[in-house]
Amino acid sequence: MAHLTPMEIFERAKEFQQCADYAVQKSFINGCAISSYAALFWAARAALAYEGLDRPNWRHSELRSKFTDELIQNRSRYPQQFGTWLSDAYLLRTSAQYLLVPPQSKRVRRMINHAKEFIHKAEEVIQK
């Protein structure tokens, strides 16, 4: 993966966003939660790669921490709430994928909007 450009990595974020859009239209709340988080994960990974901070493999916690520390706190590239959204989406994805009680539909629908905003901002930064 390290040989891909940030925009090539970012394409995966957009693909997962499309999956989340489809899932929410069909009321597949678990699928939407999983896809929304994946979209955020790949957008954050592309943003880190753009700043020269990519690596072949990321643990979810490491990626969230590095994105927040480097791109929000140290470099002020993204708003503070993006770190919160990334963490919240991870929790929703975990609930959807591993727990018997699915995430709340209202929270998932809100997260899909956050993912769209996050992706839009990341694309703006990467394309500069």
Beta strands, then each sheet from edge to edge (+ up, - down):
end
